[in-house]
Each structure stands twice: as C-alpha cells, then as structure tokens.
C-alpha cells in the first residue's frame, strides 16, 4: 500500500469517527460550547460568591399569604399588588 493510500485511509477513518461523534453527541457538544460562549460574554457570570456582612433575619412585620396549603411570609412589605 502506497503512502498516499495510507494517508487517505487514515483521513477517511478520522472523518468517519468525527461524523459518528457528531451524530451521537453533536447537540450536547453544541450546547456546551454555546454555554461557554455566553458565559464569556456576560460579566455577571464571573462574579464570585462572598460572605454576607449581616446574617441576622429581618424582624419587620410583613404580609402573610397562603396558597394550596403553603404559607409564605414576605417581610418588609405592607401591601401586595
């Protein structure tokens, strides 16, 4: 087998492997690359969490709502519109 034939066979196998990969994992790969691209464009993604300076809970009276057996309390609010 000549050198060019081995190169073409190797190239064909590589193209076939890439095609099979894209067939099975193309959408997932595209989504991962798109998420990385969006993360680089948005500076808010680069923020690092920090400790809160004040860990105490608010003692202000607020509106209490109940829906489907769940009760929620919204501190510091006087009216809900």
Secondary structure, 3 states (H helix, E strand, C coil): CCHHHHHHHHHHHHHHHHHHHHHHHHHHHHHHHHHHHHHHHCHHHHCCCCCCCCCCCCCCCEEEEEECCEEEEEECCCCCC
